[in-house]
Amino acid sequence: MSALKQEICPVSGKRINKDWFVDYNGKRIYFCCPSCPATFKKDPEKYMEEFRERGIELENTPPSTQDHGMHRKGARKEPHGGHRKG
């Protein structure tokens, strides 16, 4: 059985928008909207376990962005490692 790619937000169950993501332990997790990453960050291992159980293979974090912050394409770097729309 081949691994599945992430297509669904782990928090809401809606389709992902690749503009919204968090890099966690070397993996990139995508979300549907800007509010879901905060929920994920409260208990990330819960969601990581669900990915493993479902056989979902997450993308690796690109080497230059492994800071565990929330990101949006075109965002500017914030002082504490996170990103926000800017």
HELIX and SHEET records of a PDB file:
HELIX    1   1 CYS A   36  LYS A   42  1                                   7    
HELIX    2   2 PRO A   44  ARG A   54  1                                  11    
HELIX    3   3 PRO A   63  THR A   65  5                                   3    
SHEET    1   A 2 LEU A   4  LYS A   5  0                                        
SHEET    2   A 2 ILE A  56  GLU A  57  1                                        
SHEET    1   B 4 GLU A  59  ASN A  60  0                                        
SHEET    2   B 4 LYS A  27  PHE A  31 -1                                        
SHEET    3   B 4 ASN A  17  TYR A  24 -1                                        
SHEET    4   B 4 MET A  70  ARG A  72 -1                                        
SHEET    1   C 2 ARG A  76  LYS A  77  0                                        
SHEET    2   C 2 HIS A  83  ARG A  84 -1                                        
END                                                                             
